[in-house]
Amino acid sequence: MESVNVLIPSIEDTAIVVYSNFNQTPEGVYMNVFFVSHGTYFNNASSKSAAINKLLKEFARITAYDAVNERLENEAKQLEKLEKEQRGL
């Protein structure tokens, strides 16, 4: 996926291009992300690497939280349904 003119102030003051690829595996989802500014890719040696790593870790934390919360809500609904059925017996 390509996102053009993305504003991420913690990484760059001007709009950048973000390329991302998500690969689902049995172990989880792997994400590859590339950030480009003025035709230059940011890499681990870039002065922006700490900000990029922080951004990606926060994204992973929020995504994992949302997934666990969704599963918890689904399980709570299932439990409520089973308890209702049990009361009817």
Backbone hydrogen bonds, N-H to C=O, Kabsch-Sander energy under -0.5 kcal/mol:
donor,donor_aa,acceptor,acceptor_aa,energy
3,S,18,V,-2.8
6,V,16,I,-3.1
8,I,6,V,-0.7
11,I,8,I,-2.5
12,E,8,I,-2.4
16,I,6,V,-2.5
17,V,36,V,-2.6
18,V,3,S,-2.8
19,Y,34,F,-2.8
20,S,1,M,-2.7
21,N,32,N,-2.2
23,N,30,Y,-3.1
25,T,28,G,-3.0
28,G,25,T,-1.0
30,Y,23,N,-3.1
32,N,21,N,-2.7
34,F,19,Y,-2.9
36,V,17,V,-2.7
37,S,40,T,-2.5
40,T,37,S,-1.8
42,F,35,F,-2.4
46,S,43,N,-1.8
49,S,46,S,-1.5
52,I,48,K,-2.4
53,N,49,S,-2.8
54,K,50,A,-2.3
55,L,51,A,-2.3
56,L,52,I,-2.6
57,K,53,N,-2.4
58,E,54,K,-2.2
59,F,55,L,-2.2
60,A,56,L,-2.4
61,R,57,K,-2.4
62,I,58,E,-2.6
63,T,59,F,-2.5
64,A,60,A,-2.5
65,Y,61,R,-2.4
66,D,62,I,-2.6
67,A,63,T,-2.2
68,V,64,A,-2.5
69,N,65,Y,-2.8
70,E,66,D,-2.4
71,R,67,A,-2.0
72,L,68,V,-2.6
73,E,69,N,-2.4
74,N,70,E,-2.2
75,E,71,R,-2.5
76,A,72,L,-2.4
77,K,73,E,-2.1
78,Q,74,N,-2.1
79,L,75,E,-2.6
80,E,76,A,-2.4
81,K,77,K,-2.2
82,L,78,Q,-2.4
83,E,79,L,-2.7
84,K,80,E,-2.1
85,E,81,K,-2.2
86,Q,82,L,-2.4
87,R,83,E,-2.1
88,G,84,K,-1.3
89,L,86,Q,-1.3
